[in-house]
Amino acid sequence: MITRPLPPGQIETKRFPVVGERTPSAELSKPEDWYLEITGLVEQPLSLGFDEFMSLRHREITFDVHCVTSWTRFDTTFTGVPLADLLNEALPDERALFVSFASFSDRDHHTSLPLSVARQVSWLVHSADGEPLEVAHGGPVRVVTPGRYFYKSLKWIKSIELLERDRLGWWEINSSYHNNADPWAGNERFTTGSLRPEQLVRFLTASRYDKYRGRVMLGLDLRDWKPSTADLRGLYLKNCDLSEIDLSGADLRESNLSLSRLTGARLRGADLSGSDLEGADFSRADLRHADLSGTALSAARFDGAVLDRAHFTGSWGLLEDQQRYLIAQGVLPRP
């Protein structure tokens, strides 16, 4: 591992974990289907296909990748074209102040940056560390933006639109990710909490949770929560404090607990299968007989957790030290 400072809350890895969607929309079934359009407040709208893009002058850029789920990969080298090269051909209008990037994505992912930032640091790349980008990492072509959390580096780039006013991105709207996304600021993973005090009281005392399923609830203190039902499917409790909570036997399938604190939580027999647990802290939690099959686990922590007969079949994204810990606990096979 490289010894140098990490942004607040980050963990170093030599791996390149897959986060977010793993495949683009059916429109992009093979690299030859890829195309890019640059539109909006430009004097010369551009449209180019994959072969045209690959015929441009490509260079390398090396920087540290910081994922909002709390992993950092130092010195990753990408090959591609600076966005500034393409903008110089498109000739942005003087009214253009923002760039909106859109993706070949079933959920129409998009994100934005100030034009001054994107022109200076963003690239369109096709390779990482000398190898073509895997589809799960945004191949054949993605955006990278050094100095910002990686959700500002859109996979499967499809279009770039120059705007006079900002357009918040998919993650910024649906997961309350911070629009500036500076890892070093220490408080730019998320915007502020998502429930007013009276709304939090209603959630804590609810008899059922149907209206909360799939709704992102952010930054909540849930340490005193005693759910009236075990049916907690599809709850999105991101960056929440669930330390020491008793959720034994709870049905948490397809939930999202990313970046939440579950230290010392009692989760014996809980079903978390298919959930997003990236960056969640399960240190000292009781996970005996819990089902974590098919879960996203990049930067998740399990130090000191009790894991007898916990199931991790089909889970992915574990960083090196946590994989070693789960192997030592006998819940993952040795490679």
Secondary structure by P-SEA (a helix, b strand, c coil): ccccccccbbbbbccccccccccccccccccccbbbbbbccccbbbbbcaaaaaacccbbbbbbbbbccbbbbcccccccccaaaaaaaacccccccbbbbbccccccccccccaaaaacbbbbbcccccccccccccccbbbbbcccccccccccccbbbbbcbbbbccccccccccccccccccccccccccccaaaaaaaaaccccccccccccccccccccccccccccccccccccccccccccccccccccccccccccccccccccccccccccccccccccccccccccccccccccccccccccccccccaaaaaaaaaacccccc
